Every structure is written in structure tokens, then in C-alpha cells.
């Protein structure tokens, strides 16, 4: 299982997808504070509302780009960290081709033990449409469950500023397959999972922003069910 907040995919650094198109060295970092009222929305599934802190970093170079984020969910007793989740990825240039080699690792730890890691290899395609920078990753994915799951994942990302750069709209959608039975080898087949994470940020200035991230999932937390959990958030750009 994954953690109770985001876990599962890319956060957003403003204009980071645009940086994928550049050969100059570009970097950006931010820290985000999210309050998730999950218990208030679904008390059956969550025993409390909680705070999540995210550190988000992107760096481009002449060979490609690195992206990483780490989430700390304060879901433990007496305000302790209950879940830590980490993603790191590399998009590597392939000569002058518009498509890049994509490598990624996801994993973490939670109160019940470790979160099974995932390993990716695939292709990334970045493009710009008007004010929005878009990206698509199609990857072969290995889920390191007790019984290894060999899968495919498609990730779409977007980021753009509107209203004279006062409003940033960004986010991702992940669509992947995984074994229905993650514990033992069986003939139960695959399930299809969707995780959708749109974000909206009102930029007070170049450093400070307030907004929300909405976690929408299908077939991830419960069979064939959709869950919707928004946050109240603040972000500081370094």
C-alpha cells in the first residue's frame, strides 16, 4: 500500500517542463505545507486529518534533467511522521531526438513497514502549447511487491501561469497496471489504477504562494472506487 496523502507521482515546479527543452543549466526548489482534511471527508478510511510537508527539486543540465520530491506525512501519534515517500527521476537526452530516456525510482516507509518500491524505464516527450508546458512519460514499470509485478505506466504532466503570472495551474495524471494479488503468484490478473493530482497556486510574489492540491484516485485505495481529497496549502520557492 502507499501513504495516505499524495504518494504516487510528480509534484510541480513552475516552468520545470519548459526547462526540459533548454540546454542551459536551470534549477528550482520549493517547500510546500499541505493540510489534508481526510478524516473529515472519509472517517471510515482515515482516523485523523493531517499535515504533509513536501520538498520539491528540479535541475536541468545540457544532458537532460533531474527531478525529485520527498513527502513527510505527519500521521503518527503525537504529531510524529507516519509516512515518508520519495521519488527521483532522470530524463536523459538522446542526441537531437525530441524523445528522452526516462529513468525513475519511487518508494518509502510507513507505520506498517516499507512501501514497495517501483522501478521505471521508458520515454519522455516534452512540448509547449501556448503558456503551458506539457510532458508525457510511457514506461515499463517493475513493482517490487512480495510477488513482482511487471507493468506499464503512462504519466501526463502540465504547468502554466495565467492572469499575468498570478495563478499557476499544474499537476499530473498517472495511469498504470499492477497485479491484483501482490503477495503470491496467482492467476488473478491485473488491475488498472488512476491517480490524478491537479494543483492551483495564487502567487503572492516570486517566493510565496497559497493554493491547493487535489488527490483523486480510482481503484487505488479501494476496489473500483473513486476518492477525492483536497489540501489547503502554502508554498515557498527558494
PEHU-V782352 format. One record per backbone hydrogen bond with DSSP energy under -0.5 kcal/mol. NH is the residue of the N-H (numbers start at 1). CO is the residue of the C=O. E is the energy in kcal/mol with one decimal. If there is no record, write none. Layout:
BEGIN
{{NH | CO | E} {NH | CO | E}}
END
This chain:
BEGIN
{{16 | 13 | -2.3} {19 | 15 | -1.5} {20 | 16 | -0.8} {20 | 17 | -0.6} {21 | 18 | -1.5} {22 | 19 | -1.6} {26 | 24 | -0.6} {26 | 60 | -0.9} {28 | 58 | -2.8} {30 | 56 | -2.3} {31 | 236 | -2.0} {32 | 54 | -3.0} {33 | 234 | -2.7} {34 | 52 | -3.1} {35 | 232 | -2.3} {36 | 34 | -0.6} {36 | 50 | -3.0} {37 | 35 | -0.6} {37 | 230 | -0.7} {38 | 36 | -1.1} {41 | 37 | -1.4} {42 | 38 | -3.2} {45 | 42 | -0.5} {46 | 42 | -2.1} {50 | 36 | -2.2} {51 | 74 | -0.5} {52 | 34 | -2.7} {53 | 72 | -2.4} {54 | 32 | -2.3} {55 | 70 | -2.2} {56 | 30 | -2.7} {57 | 68 | -2.9} {58 | 28 | -2.9} {59 | 66 | -2.5} {60 | 26 | -4.1} {61 | 64 | -3.0} {64 | 61 | -1.0} {65 | 91 | -2.2} {66 | 59 | -3.1} {67 | 89 | -2.3} {68 | 57 | -2.5} {69 | 87 | -1.9} {70 | 55 | -2.0} {71 | 85 | -3.0} {72 | 53 | -2.5} {73 | 83 | -3.0} {74 | 51 | -3.0} {74 | 72 | -0.6} {75 | 73 | -1.7} {76 | 80 | -2.4} {79 | 76 | -1.0} {80 | 77 | -1.3} {82 | 73 | -3.1} {83 | 73 | -1.5} {84 | 109 | -2.8} {85 | 71 | -1.9} {86 | 107 | -3.2} {87 | 69 | -2.4} {88 | 105 | -2.2} {89 | 67 | -2.9} {90 | 103 | -2.9} {91 | 65 | -2.5} {92 | 90 | -0.6} {92 | 101 | -3.0} {93 | 63 | -3.4} {97 | 94 | -2.2} {100 | 124 | -3.0} {101 | 92 | -2.6} {102 | 122 | -2.6} {103 | 90 | -2.5} {104 | 120 | -1.5} {105 | 88 | -2.4} {106 | 118 | -2.1} {107 | 86 | -2.0} {108 | 115 | -1.0} {109 | 84 | -2.2} {110 | 113 | -3.9} {111 | 82 | -0.6} {113 | 110 | -1.9} {115 | 108 | -3.3} {116 | 114 | -0.6} {118 | 106 | -2.5} {119 | 142 | -2.1} {120 | 104 | -2.6} {121 | 140 | -1.8} {122 | 102 | -2.4} {123 | 138 | -2.2} {124 | 100 | -2.9} {125 | 136 | -2.6} {126 | 98 | -0.6} {127 | 134 | -2.3} {129 | 132 | -2.9} {132 | 129 | -2.4} {133 | 159 | -2.9} {134 | 127 | -3.4} {134 | 132 | -0.5} {135 | 157 | -1.9} {136 | 125 | -1.3} {137 | 155 | -2.9} {138 | 123 | -2.2} {139 | 153 | -2.7} {140 | 121 | -2.9} {141 | 151 | -3.0} {142 | 119 | -2.6} {143 | 141 | -0.6} {143 | 149 | -2.9} {144 | 117 | -3.1} {144 | 142 | -0.6} {145 | 143 | -1.5} {146 | 182 | -0.6} {147 | 182 | -1.9} {148 | 146 | -0.6} {149 | 143 | -2.1} {151 | 141 | -3.4} {151 | 149 | -0.6} {153 | 139 | -2.3} {154 | 175 | -2.7} {155 | 137 | -2.6} {156 | 173 | -2.2} {157 | 135 | -2.3} {158 | 171 | -1.8} {159 | 133 | -1.3} {160 | 169 | -2.0} {161 | 131 | -0.6} {162 | 167 | -2.9} {166 | 162 | -0.7} {166 | 163 | -1.3} {167 | 162 | -2.0} {168 | 201 | -2.9} {169 | 160 | -2.7} {169 | 167 | -0.5} {170 | 199 | -1.9} {171 | 158 | -1.8} {172 | 197 | -0.5} {173 | 156 | -2.0} {174 | 195 | -3.2} {175 | 154 | -2.2} {176 | 193 | -2.3} {177 | 152 | -1.4} {178 | 191 | -1.6} {180 | 189 | -2.7} {182 | 180 | -0.7} {191 | 178 | -2.7} {193 | 176 | -3.0} {194 | 218 | -1.9} {195 | 174 | -2.4} {196 | 216 | -3.4} {197 | 172 | -2.7} {199 | 170 | -3.1} {200 | 212 | -2.1} {201 | 168 | -2.5} {202 | 210 | -3.6} {203 | 166 | -3.2} {203 | 201 | -0.7} {204 | 202 | -0.8} {204 | 208 | -1.6} {205 | 208 | -1.5} {209 | 235 | -2.2} {210 | 202 | -2.1} {211 | 233 | -2.4} {212 | 200 | -2.2} {214 | 198 | -2.4} {215 | 213 | -0.5} {215 | 229 | -2.9} {216 | 196 | -2.7} {216 | 214 | -0.7} {217 | 227 | -2.1} {218 | 194 | -2.6} {219 | 225 | -2.0} {225 | 222 | -1.7} {227 | 217 | -2.2} {229 | 215 | -2.6} {231 | 213 | -1.7} {232 | 35 | -2.0} {233 | 211 | -2.7} {234 | 33 | -1.9} {235 | 209 | -2.9} {236 | 31 | -2.5} {237 | 207 | -3.0} {238 | 29 | -2.4}}
END
